[in-house]
Amino acid sequence: MASVVLSEAEKLYIVHGVQEDLRVDGRGCEDYRCAEVETDVVSNTSGSARVKLGHTDILVGVKAEMGTPKLEKPDEGYLEFFVDCSANATPEFEGRGGEELGTEIANTLYRVFSSESSVDLKSLCINPREHCWVIYVDVLLLECGGNLFDAISLAVKAALFNTRIPKVHILQDEEGSKEIELSDDPYDCIRLNVDDVPCIVTLSKIGYRHVVDATLQEEACSLASLLISVTSKGALTSMKKMGKGSLDPESIFEMMETGQRVGKSLHIALQKILDEEESLGTSRQKVGFLG
């Protein structure tokens, strides 16, 4: 992961500030940086979104393609995640540097979306055992400025909200053979219900306290962090510890409480932006990536 080298004096300054609930950029411990969210930014996708959180810049494209249901779940579609760490995002991603991080992020997304309720996979089934929709979620890291996982989860939720899947009509002839016909009307489509799609809240332990939405400098002062995925109702769906340091049970409990509280606010703020973008329809000005 992208990292910065700080002197001991710089680290001490950041740590002391956090203990007083005052971070270098003026935020409190539970404050996020201002996030820019834009949907429908990449043509030739079923849905897309771009999220900028401080200096972290994430682009997500979603493509719905027809496939065959998995044997163990014959009446469901499924999601596939691919993560590409652009070599321009940080020099550490040149060569094979970004591959390990890409795999780690993809595995985390699989874990976050493993909850049965996050996306209604049964709604993606066209014909049990024969045809289903496979949702390919491509994540591109354009720039890394700290707190990658949270920004990615926001971008994934926004892109899934923006996704439109063509309606399918199954025609059967006299011999009983089935033919699949896709609707070419862009308004005749299925929308994914993203109400239960979790967002990730990363809590970084710095000194005796923890902060959300850590910058690269703050991440350099943190030996351990907790990744928590939270639904809009505040339910925790998964948890993962990161970093070499240890966390005592009391800290973990406090971080979980903070994660739930902050996560609910995060969902409300994101949904407000998504609803505003939706209400503008095709009239809104495209200012984003490939817009």
Helices and strands as residue ranges (DSSP letters): H 8-19, E 35-39, E 47-53, E 56-67, E 78-85, G 91-93, H 97-112, G 121-124, E 125-127, E 131-143, H 148-162, E 164-166, E 168-172, E 178-182, E 189-191, E 199-206, E 209-212, H 216-220, E 224-230, E 236-242, H 249-280, G 281-283
